[in-house]
Amino acid sequence: MDEDRAESTVPSWVSLKSDWSKGGMIDFRIVLMIYYRWKSLVHLCSGGDLQEVIEGHKISLKRRCEHVTEGTHEAGSGTLLNKIYTELYITEGQSEEVDTQHEVRQLERTSKKNIQDTPIKLVLTNGVAGVGKTFSVQKFSLDWAEGLENQDISLVLPLSCRELNLIRDEQHSLLSLLHVFHPTLQKIRAEDLKTVWKLLFIFDGLDESRFSLDFNKHQVISDVTQVSSVEVLLVNLIQGNLLPSALIWITSRPAAAYQIPPSCIDRITEVRGFTDSQKEEYFRRRFSDEDLSKRIISHIKASRSLHIMCLIPVFCWITAIVLEDMMTRDQRGELPQTLTDLYSHFLRVQIKRKKQKYGGKQRPGKLTEDDKDLLLKLGRLAFEHLEKGNIMFYSEDLERCGLDVSEVSVYSGVCTEIFKRESVIFQKSVYCFVHLSVQEFLAAVYMFHCYTRKDTAVINQFLKYSEPVTSLDDFLRRALMKSLKSENGHLDLFVRFLHGLSLESNQRILGGLLDQTENHPETIQKVLYNLKEENKTLMSSIGSLN
């Protein structure tokens, strides 16, 4: 069998007759090189049909990527990605707006070096929360799996940083890591990765990573079978010690991009969100009712603040949920005008949906004490894990906050279960909020509740101040100061929501979930003054750093 294979394979690689005719003598070095190359290929193929393995991987990847769940679907169901996906506005380089992370501006300058001459190995894609980075990765992977795009790439290997967090304390080789997260590749061996294929590793959500990526002091690894910590594997892969020819695509919020040394980055792109025409396309795709989509688009155009917010896809999704509810129920009221206003209405819609689904004697929009208790427990869960930088958690984490699985399931539009059916590491259910911004909002609701109830233990532990908080503007100022000390900006949106929740109008929307605070004009003025002063300080420091 092997002899037959050799006879049919070698002639396709080289014509030995042409070498003989040139000088009558054979260059045995060439013959040996051809022989060992052919032997390597025969060895690889003898371990199984690798093309069949790739096709199996494509089928698995298609199954993973073809549906999206937007929080309100049952696990395992959802909407077809190709049905709702709207193209995003993506640019090369970093936007010109001032960024609080001067390292990102340094990255941009570095990435522009010799763009025409340098082969592209690593691409970093930046974008704010909810702008569509993960959907872009999902669409790219789906198009490849369906044979529509980028077929010059032999193997696309998406790895979510939030899922990698779940094994951060384990030891793996790069090969075993692929086997864990892509079980259909169990037959892939080290030789396959090193000699044959053009590989693309996609690390989605670097800002969600809990790894400490040390590019200066680390173990050097060049063998895909060598076992180490996951963060060391990532560093060696990014630096090119592991699989030097592999391509790498990393997505991140801008504030966390500094973790990758500029010298490792060949190109930076930025997901900017939707253009005006793309916003309209999104709503037309989302609603089969043409009249409803037209009314929603018209309302968004009429509200300058909403129109600006809908630049970000996740805000489009939340806006769609809120406006659909308001319009289909003939609900009269002012449309959401601010981010906190929008998320407050979103939470109220989830409360109504829960009551409609599970019944109850109270009016749909009215909160019972049980509702308040459950939502504040979810808020505590959101806050405690936001502080730790966690966005995925287990049932025992729920229990520590006084929650059980059945309680969380009734708010499936807020907190949803993620089932990992294929990977052997996920032997128990993993939970997360439907979007990081929803976790940040609920965390802010919980913290503001602690402030209004004067829960000094929680507040002092968060703010790390020995002196007690004296007023609302003092509380917000200290929270802002704490967020500015964060290296990856993980508290930025949380603090923005905190400020928004200090307004009585947003407290009223939440229907008694928060005790209302009296906002005296002088308090509002102090809050605004503090924000302006911190902004001046921040702009001054950025100018000196650049």
C-alpha positions as CSV (number, residue, x, y, z in Angstrom):
1,M,0.0,0.0,0.0
2,D,2.8,2.4,0.9
3,E,4.7,1.6,-2.2
4,D,1.7,2.3,-4.4
5,R,1.2,5.6,-2.6
6,A,4.8,6.5,-3.2
7,E,4.7,5.7,-6.9
8,S,1.6,7.9,-7.4
9,T,2.7,10.8,-5.2
10,V,6.3,11.6,-6.0
11,P,5.9,12.4,-9.7
12,S,3.5,15.2,-8.8
13,W,6.2,16.9,-6.7
14,V,9.2,16.7,-9.1
15,S,10.3,15.4,-12.4
16,L,13.6,13.5,-11.7
17,K,14.1,13.1,-15.4
18,S,14.7,16.8,-15.8
19,D,17.5,16.7,-13.2
20,W,19.2,13.8,-15.0
21,S,19.1,15.5,-18.4
22,K,20.8,18.6,-17.1
23,G,24.1,17.0,-16.1
24,G,23.6,13.3,-16.0
25,M,24.0,13.3,-12.2
26,I,21.4,13.4,-9.5
27,D,21.7,16.0,-6.6
28,F,21.1,13.5,-3.8
29,R,20.4,16.4,-1.3
30,I,17.4,17.3,-3.4
31,V,16.3,13.7,-3.6
32,L,16.6,13.3,0.1
33,M,14.7,16.5,0.8
34,I,11.9,15.4,-1.6
35,Y,11.8,11.9,0.0
36,Y,11.6,13.2,3.6
37,R,9.0,15.8,2.6
38,W,6.9,13.1,0.9
39,K,7.4,10.7,3.9
40,S,6.2,13.4,6.2
41,L,3.0,13.9,4.2
42,V,2.4,10.2,4.0
43,H,2.8,10.0,7.7
44,L,0.4,12.8,8.4
45,C,-2.3,11.4,6.1
46,S,-1.9,7.9,7.5
47,G,-3.2,9.1,10.8
48,G,-6.6,9.7,9.2
49,D,-8.0,11.8,6.5
50,L,-7.0,15.3,7.6
51,Q,-9.4,16.9,5.1
52,E,-12.2,15.0,6.7
53,V,-11.0,16.4,10.1
54,I,-11.1,19.9,8.7
55,E,-14.6,19.4,7.3
56,G,-15.7,18.0,10.7
57,H,-14.3,21.2,12.3
58,K,-16.1,23.4,9.8
59,I,-19.4,21.6,10.6
60,S,-18.8,22.1,14.3
61,L,-17.9,25.7,13.9
62,K,-20.9,26.4,11.7
63,R,-23.1,24.8,14.4
64,R,-21.6,27.1,17.0
65,C,-21.7,30.3,15.0
66,E,-24.9,30.1,12.8
67,H,-27.3,31.1,15.7
68,V,-27.1,34.0,18.0
69,T,-29.1,34.2,21.3
70,E,-30.1,37.7,22.4
71,G,-30.9,36.8,26.0
72,T,-34.6,36.1,25.6
73,H,-34.3,32.9,23.7
74,E,-34.2,29.5,25.3
75,A,-30.7,27.9,25.5
76,G,-29.8,26.2,22.3
77,S,-32.2,28.2,20.1
78,G,-31.9,31.7,18.7
79,T,-31.9,33.7,15.5
80,L,-29.8,32.9,12.4
81,L,-26.8,35.2,12.4
82,N,-27.0,35.6,8.6
83,K,-30.6,36.8,9.0
84,I,-29.9,39.7,11.3
85,Y,-26.2,40.4,10.8
86,T,-25.6,44.0,9.6
87,E,-22.2,45.0,8.2
88,L,-20.2,47.2,10.5
89,Y,-18.1,50.3,9.9
90,I,-14.5,49.2,10.4
91,T,-11.5,51.4,9.9
92,E,-7.7,50.9,9.8
93,G,-5.8,52.5,12.7
94,Q,-7.1,54.0,15.9
95,S,-9.7,56.8,15.9
96,E,-8.4,60.3,16.3
97,E,-10.5,61.0,19.4
98,V,-8.4,61.5,22.6
99,D,-8.1,58.2,24.4
100,T,-7.5,57.8,28.1
101,Q,-5.0,55.1,27.3
102,H,-1.9,56.7,25.8
103,E,-0.5,53.3,25.1
104,V,-3.2,52.8,22.5
105,R,-1.9,55.9,20.6
106,Q,1.6,54.5,20.9
107,L,0.2,51.2,19.4
108,E,-1.2,53.1,16.5
109,R,2.0,54.8,15.6
110,T,3.9,51.5,15.9
111,S,1.4,49.7,13.7
112,K,1.9,52.1,10.9
113,K,5.5,51.2,10.4
114,N,6.3,49.8,7.0
115,I,2.7,48.7,6.4
116,Q,3.5,48.0,2.7
117,D,6.7,46.0,3.5
118,T,5.8,44.0,6.7
119,P,3.9,40.7,6.4
120,I,0.7,40.8,8.5
121,K,1.0,38.3,11.3
122,L,-1.0,39.9,14.1
123,V,-4.0,42.1,13.8
124,L,-5.5,43.9,16.8
125,T,-9.1,45.0,16.4
126,N,-10.2,47.7,18.9
127,G,-13.8,48.8,19.7
128,V,-15.8,49.9,22.7
129,A,-18.2,47.6,24.5
130,G,-21.1,46.4,22.5
131,V,-19.8,47.7,19.2
132,G,-19.9,44.3,17.5
133,K,-16.4,42.8,17.8
134,T,-17.7,39.4,18.9
135,F,-20.4,39.3,16.2
136,S,-17.6,40.2,13.6
137,V,-15.6,37.2,14.8
138,Q,-18.6,35.0,14.7
139,K,-19.5,36.1,11.2
140,F,-15.9,35.7,10.0
141,S,-15.8,32.2,11.4
142,L,-19.2,31.3,10.0
143,D,-18.3,32.5,6.5
144,W,-15.1,30.4,6.6
145,A,-16.9,27.3,7.8
146,E,-19.5,27.7,5.1
147,G,-16.8,28.0,2.4
148,L,-17.8,31.6,1.5
149,E,-14.7,33.6,2.5
150,N,-11.0,33.3,3.4
151,Q,-10.6,29.8,2.0
152,D,-6.8,30.3,1.7
153,I,-6.8,29.8,5.5
154,S,-6.6,26.1,6.3
155,L,-7.9,26.3,9.8
156,V,-9.7,29.0,11.8
157,L,-9.4,28.6,15.5
158,P,-11.6,31.0,17.5
159,L,-10.8,31.1,21.3
160,S,-12.9,33.2,23.5
161,C,-10.9,34.9,26.3
162,R,-13.9,34.7,28.7
163,E,-13.9,30.9,28.2
164,L,-10.1,30.7,28.5
165,N,-10.6,32.3,31.9
166,L,-12.3,29.1,33.1
167,I,-9.0,27.1,32.8
168,R,-6.6,29.8,33.9
169,D,-5.4,27.7,36.7
170,E,-4.7,24.6,34.6
171,Q,-1.7,23.4,32.7
172,H,-1.9,22.7,29.0
173,S,0.1,22.5,25.8
174,L,-1.1,24.4,22.8
175,L,-2.1,21.2,21.2
176,S,-4.2,20.0,24.2
177,L,-5.7,23.5,24.4
178,L,-7.1,23.1,20.9
179,H,-8.3,19.6,21.7
180,V,-10.2,21.0,24.7
181,F,-11.9,23.9,23.0
182,H,-12.3,22.2,19.6
183,P,-13.0,18.5,20.3
184,T,-13.5,17.8,16.6
185,L,-9.7,18.3,16.2
186,Q,-8.7,15.4,18.5
187,K,-7.0,13.7,15.6
188,I,-4.8,16.7,14.9
189,R,-1.2,16.1,15.9
190,A,1.8,18.3,16.5
191,E,3.3,17.5,13.1
192,D,0.1,18.7,11.4
193,L,0.2,22.1,13.1
194,K,3.9,22.6,12.4
195,T,4.3,21.6,8.8
196,V,1.3,21.8,6.7
197,W,-1.4,24.4,7.5
198,K,-2.0,28.1,7.4
199,L,-3.6,28.7,10.8
200,L,-5.5,31.6,12.2
201,F,-6.0,31.9,15.9
202,I,-8.7,34.3,17.0
203,F,-8.6,35.6,20.6
204,D,-11.9,37.4,21.1
205,G,-12.3,39.8,24.1
206,L,-8.8,40.4,25.4
207,D,-10.3,43.0,27.8
208,E,-12.3,40.1,29.4
209,S,-9.2,38.1,30.0
210,R,-8.0,37.3,33.6
211,F,-4.5,36.5,32.5
212,S,-1.4,38.4,33.4
213,L,0.5,38.5,30.0
214,D,4.2,39.1,30.9
215,F,6.2,39.5,27.7
216,N,9.5,40.2,29.5
217,K,9.9,37.4,32.0
218,H,8.4,34.2,30.8
219,Q,9.3,30.6,29.9
220,V,10.2,30.4,26.2
221,I,8.2,27.6,24.5
222,S,8.5,26.5,20.9
223,D,7.0,23.0,21.1
224,V,3.2,22.7,20.7
225,T,3.3,19.7,23.0
226,Q,5.1,21.4,25.8
227,V,2.9,21.9,28.9
228,S,2.7,25.3,30.6
229,S,0.2,27.8,31.9
230,V,-2.3,29.2,29.4
231,E,-1.0,32.7,29.7
232,V,2.6,31.6,28.9
233,L,1.3,29.7,25.9
234,L,-0.5,32.9,24.7
235,V,2.6,35.0,25.2
236,N,4.8,32.6,23.2
237,L,2.2,32.3,20.4
238,I,1.9,36.1,20.1
239,Q,5.7,36.6,20.1
240,G,6.1,33.9,17.4
241,N,8.0,31.4,19.5
242,L,5.1,28.9,19.0
243,L,4.1,28.3,15.4
244,P,5.9,31.4,13.9
245,S,3.9,31.2,10.7
246,A,0.5,31.2,12.4
247,L,-1.8,34.3,12.0
248,I,-3.3,35.9,15.0
249,W,-6.4,38.1,15.3
250,I,-7.1,39.7,18.7
251,T,-10.2,41.8,19.6
252,S,-10.3,44.1,22.7
253,R,-11.7,47.2,24.2
254,P,-9.2,50.0,23.7
255,A,-8.4,50.4,27.3
256,A,-7.0,46.8,27.5
257,A,-5.0,46.8,24.3
258,Y,-1.9,48.0,26.0
259,Q,-1.3,44.4,27.2
260,I,0.1,43.5,23.8
261,P,3.6,45.1,23.0
262,P,3.5,47.4,20.0
263,S,6.4,45.4,18.5
264,C,4.2,42.4,18.2
265,I,1.4,44.2,16.3
266,D,1.4,44.5,12.5
267,R,-2.0,46.1,12.0
268,I,-4.6,47.8,14.1
269,T,-8.2,48.1,13.0
270,E,-11.2,49.6,14.8
271,V,-14.8,48.6,14.8
272,R,-16.7,51.9,14.8
273,G,-20.2,50.6,14.9
274,F,-23.0,51.4,12.5
275,T,-23.3,54.2,10.0
276,D,-26.7,55.9,9.7
277,S,-27.7,53.6,6.8
278,Q,-26.5,50.5,8.7
279,K,-28.6,51.5,11.8
280,E,-31.7,51.5,9.6
281,E,-30.7,48.2,8.0
282,Y,-30.4,46.7,11.5
283,F,-33.9,47.6,12.5
284,R,-35.4,46.5,9.2
285,R,-33.7,43.1,9.6
286,R,-34.7,42.8,13.2
287,F,-38.5,43.4,12.7
288,S,-40.5,41.5,10.1
289,D,-43.3,44.1,10.7
290,E,-42.3,46.8,8.2
291,D,-44.6,49.3,9.7
292,L,-43.1,48.8,13.2
293,S,-39.5,49.1,11.9
294,K,-40.4,52.3,10.1
295,R,-41.9,53.8,13.3
296,I,-38.9,52.8,15.4
297,I,-36.5,54.3,12.8
298,S,-38.5,57.5,12.7
299,H,-38.5,57.8,16.5
300,I,-34.7,57.2,16.7
301,K,-34.1,59.8,14.0
302,A,-36.3,62.3,16.0
303,S,-34.1,61.8,19.1
304,R,-30.6,63.1,18.6
305,S,-29.3,61.3,21.7
306,L,-30.9,57.9,20.7
307,H,-29.6,58.3,17.2
308,I,-26.1,58.9,18.4
309,M,-26.3,56.0,20.9
310,C,-27.4,53.6,18.1
311,L,-24.0,53.9,16.6
312,I,-23.3,51.0,19.0
313,P,-25.0,47.7,18.0
314,V,-25.8,46.6,21.5
315,F,-27.6,49.9,22.1
316,C,-29.6,49.2,19.0
317,W,-30.6,45.8,20.4
318,I,-31.7,47.3,23.7
319,T,-33.4,50.2,22.0
320,A,-35.3,47.8,19.8
321,I,-36.5,45.8,22.8
322,V,-37.6,49.0,24.7
323,L,-39.3,50.7,21.7
324,E,-41.0,47.6,20.5
325,D,-42.5,47.2,24.0
326,M,-43.6,50.9,24.2
327,M,-45.1,51.0,20.7
328,T,-46.9,47.6,20.6
329,R,-48.6,48.4,23.9
330,D,-49.5,51.9,23.0
331,Q,-47.5,53.0,26.0
332,R,-47.3,56.7,26.2
333,G,-44.3,58.3,27.7
334,E,-41.1,60.1,26.9
335,L,-38.6,58.0,24.8
336,P,-35.3,57.2,26.5
337,Q,-32.8,60.0,26.0
338,T,-29.8,58.9,27.9
339,L,-27.9,55.6,28.4
340,T,-29.1,55.1,32.0
341,D,-32.6,56.0,30.9
342,L,-32.4,53.3,28.2
343,Y,-31.1,50.6,30.4
344,S,-33.6,51.4,33.1
345,H,-36.4,51.0,30.6
346,F,-34.7,47.7,29.4
347,L,-34.8,46.3,32.9
348,R,-38.4,47.3,33.4
349,V,-39.3,45.5,30.1
350,Q,-37.6,42.3,31.5
351,I,-39.6,42.6,34.7
352,K,-42.8,42.8,32.7
353,R,-41.9,39.9,30.5
354,K,-41.1,37.8,33.5
355,K,-44.5,38.6,35.0
356,Q,-46.3,37.8,31.8
357,K,-44.5,34.5,31.4
358,Y,-44.9,33.3,35.0
359,G,-48.1,35.0,36.0
360,G,-48.8,36.9,39.1
361,K,-51.6,39.0,40.6
362,Q,-49.7,42.3,40.5
363,R,-49.8,44.7,37.5
364,P,-47.0,43.8,35.0
365,G,-45.0,47.0,35.6
366,K,-45.3,46.9,39.4
367,L,-42.4,45.4,41.5
368,T,-43.2,43.1,44.3
369,E,-40.9,42.8,47.3
370,D,-39.8,39.4,45.9
371,D,-38.9,41.1,42.6
372,K,-36.8,43.8,44.3
373,D,-35.1,41.1,46.4
374,L,-34.2,39.0,43.4
375,L,-33.0,41.9,41.2
376,L,-30.8,43.3,44.0
377,K,-29.3,39.8,44.5
378,L,-28.6,39.8,40.7
379,G,-27.1,43.3,41.2
380,R,-24.9,42.0,44.0
381,L,-23.7,39.1,41.8
382,A,-23.0,41.6,39.0
383,F,-21.1,44.0,41.2
384,E,-18.9,41.5,43.0
385,H,-17.9,39.8,39.8
386,L,-17.4,43.1,38.0
387,E,-14.9,44.1,40.7
388,K,-13.0,40.8,40.3
389,G,-13.2,41.2,36.5
390,N,-15.3,38.0,36.1
391,I,-18.1,37.8,33.6
392,M,-18.7,34.1,33.8
393,F,-19.7,32.2,37.0
394,Y,-21.0,29.0,38.4
395,S,-24.1,27.9,40.4
396,E,-22.0,28.2,43.6
397,D,-21.4,31.9,42.8
398,L,-25.2,32.3,42.6
399,E,-25.7,30.6,45.9
400,R,-23.2,32.9,47.6
401,C,-25.4,35.8,46.6
402,G,-28.6,34.1,47.9
403,L,-29.7,33.0,44.4
404,D,-30.7,29.7,43.0
405,V,-30.7,28.5,39.3
406,S,-34.5,28.6,39.1
407,E,-34.7,32.2,40.2
408,V,-32.1,33.3,37.6
409,S,-33.9,31.5,34.8
410,V,-37.0,33.6,35.2
411,Y,-34.9,36.7,34.2
412,S,-33.5,35.0,31.1
413,G,-33.4,38.4,29.4
414,V,-30.9,39.6,31.9
415,C,-28.8,36.6,33.0
416,T,-28.6,33.5,30.8
417,E,-27.2,30.0,31.0
418,I,-24.5,29.0,28.6
419,F,-24.4,25.3,27.8
420,K,-21.1,23.9,26.6
421,R,-22.1,20.5,25.1
422,E,-18.9,19.6,23.3
423,S,-16.0,20.6,25.5
424,V,-15.0,18.2,28.2
425,I,-14.0,21.0,30.6
426,F,-17.5,22.3,31.0
427,Q,-19.1,19.6,33.1
428,K,-21.3,22.0,34.8
429,S,-23.4,24.9,33.7
430,V,-21.8,28.3,33.3
431,Y,-23.7,31.6,33.6
432,C,-23.2,35.1,32.5
433,F,-25.2,38.3,31.9
434,V,-26.5,38.8,28.4
435,H,-24.0,41.5,27.8
436,L,-21.2,43.0,29.9
437,S,-23.0,46.4,29.8
438,V,-26.1,44.8,31.4
439,Q,-23.8,43.5,34.2
440,E,-22.3,46.9,34.6
441,F,-25.8,48.5,34.9
442,L,-27.1,46.0,37.4
443,A,-23.9,46.4,39.4
444,A,-24.5,50.2,39.5
445,V,-28.1,49.6,40.6
446,Y,-26.9,47.5,43.5
447,M,-24.2,50.0,44.6
448,F,-26.6,52.9,44.4
449,H,-29.1,50.9,46.5
450,C,-26.3,50.4,49.1
451,Y,-25.7,54.1,49.1
452,T,-29.4,55.0,49.6
453,R,-29.6,52.4,52.4
454,K,-26.4,53.7,53.9
455,D,-24.7,50.3,53.8
456,T,-21.4,51.6,54.8
457,A,-19.7,48.2,54.9
458,V,-20.2,47.6,51.2
459,I,-19.5,51.2,50.2
460,N,-16.3,51.5,52.2
461,Q,-15.0,48.1,51.0
462,F,-15.6,49.3,47.4
463,L,-14.1,52.8,47.8
464,K,-11.3,51.8,50.1
465,Y,-11.6,55.0,52.1
466,S,-11.3,55.3,55.8
467,E,-13.4,58.4,56.0
468,P,-17.2,57.9,55.6
469,V,-19.0,59.2,52.6
470,T,-20.6,62.6,53.5
471,S,-22.9,63.3,50.5
472,L,-24.1,62.1,47.1
473,D,-21.6,64.2,45.2
474,D,-18.8,62.9,47.5
475,F,-19.9,59.3,46.9
476,L,-19.9,59.8,43.1
477,R,-16.6,61.7,43.1
478,R,-14.9,58.8,45.0
479,A,-16.4,56.2,42.7
480,L,-15.1,58.2,39.7
481,M,-11.6,58.4,41.2
482,K,-11.6,54.7,41.8
483,S,-12.6,54.0,38.1
484,L,-9.8,56.3,36.9
485,K,-7.2,54.1,38.7
486,S,-8.3,51.0,36.8
487,E,-5.7,50.0,34.2
488,N,-8.2,48.3,31.9
489,G,-11.2,50.7,32.4
490,H,-13.4,48.0,33.8
491,L,-15.4,50.4,36.0
492,D,-15.9,53.2,33.4
493,L,-19.4,52.4,32.3
494,F,-20.4,51.3,35.8
495,V,-19.5,54.8,37.1
496,R,-21.4,56.4,34.2
497,F,-24.5,54.4,35.2
498,L,-24.0,55.4,38.9
499,H,-24.2,59.1,37.9
500,G,-27.2,58.4,35.8
501,L,-29.0,56.6,38.6
502,S,-28.6,59.6,40.8
503,L,-31.3,61.3,38.8
504,E,-34.9,61.0,40.2
505,S,-36.3,60.4,36.7
506,N,-34.3,57.2,36.3
507,Q,-35.2,56.1,39.9
508,R,-38.9,56.5,39.0
509,I,-38.5,54.3,35.9
510,L,-37.3,51.4,38.0
511,G,-40.5,51.4,39.9
512,G,-39.4,51.4,43.5
513,L,-36.3,49.3,43.1
514,L,-34.3,52.2,44.4
515,D,-35.1,54.6,47.2
516,Q,-35.4,58.0,45.6
517,T,-32.9,60.6,46.5
518,E,-33.6,64.3,46.7
519,N,-31.5,66.1,44.2
520,H,-31.0,69.6,45.3
521,P,-29.7,72.0,42.6
522,E,-26.5,72.6,44.5
523,T,-25.8,68.8,44.7
524,I,-26.2,68.5,40.9
525,Q,-23.9,71.5,40.4
526,K,-21.3,69.9,42.6
527,V,-21.5,66.6,40.7
528,L,-21.1,68.5,37.4
529,Y,-18.2,70.5,38.8
530,N,-16.4,67.3,39.9
531,L,-16.8,65.7,36.5
532,K,-15.4,68.8,34.8
533,E,-12.5,69.1,37.1
534,E,-11.6,65.4,36.7
535,N,-11.9,65.8,32.9
536,K,-9.5,68.7,33.0
537,T,-7.0,66.7,35.0
538,L,-7.3,63.8,32.7
539,M,-6.8,65.8,29.6
540,S,-3.7,67.5,31.1
541,S,-2.1,64.1,32.1
542,I,-2.8,62.7,28.6
543,G,-1.1,65.7,27.0
544,S,2.0,65.2,29.1
545,L,2.1,61.5,28.4
546,N,2.0,62.0,24.6
